[in-house]
Amino acid sequence: MDLSIIYKISLIGVICAIASILLKKSGKEEIGTLVNLAGIIVAVVLVLDMVAQLFDTIKSLFDFY
């Protein structure tokens, strides 16, 4: 397993946390919530891409069509 995906997901989390804190301090909690939601969606898309690659690998390993 490649560690770069873990670094990407953690970087997304850190950026979202910093942006959320800054937005909450400026009184824009709603936008901070949207930033957190966008970060979660991006992380889920990255994980889903890995799951799709896993299924393709399993399919090619057992020669499923």
N, C-alpha and C positions, 0 to 999 in steps of 0.2 A: 504494500500500500504506500502510496506517495504521501508524504507529509505536507505537500504544498496545499492540499485541500483543507487540511486542519488550520494552516496558517491563514488561508483566505477567509474561512469562516470566523476565526477569532478576530481577524482584522475588521471584518464587517461588524462584529459585535462591539469592538472598541470604538469604532467610528460612530456607530449608532448610539452608544452610551454617552459619548462626549457631546454629540449633537443634541441628544435629548436633554442632557443637563443644562447645556447652554440655552436651549429653547425654553425650558421650564423656568430658568432664572430670569429670562426676559419676558415671562408672562404668556408664553404661547404653548401651553400644555397640549393643545389639540394637534398642533403641527409636530410636536415631539412624539406624540403617540403614533402619528402617521409615519414618521421616520423609523420608529421601532418596528412597525408593521411591515414597512418596505424592506427593512433589513432581514426580518424573519422570512419574508417571501423569497428574497435573493438566496438566503442560505438553504431553504428548502429546494429551490431549483437546482442548486449545486449538488445537493444530496441525491435528488431524483436523477440527475445525469449520471452520477456514479452507480446508482441502482440499475439504470438502463444498460450501462456498460457491463455490469456484473451479469445481467441476464443474457446479453449478447455473448459473453465469454462462455457461460454455461451452455448456451445453445450450440456454439461452435465446438465446444469440448465433447459433447455427446452427439454431435451431428444431427441435431433436430432441425427440421425444416419448417 
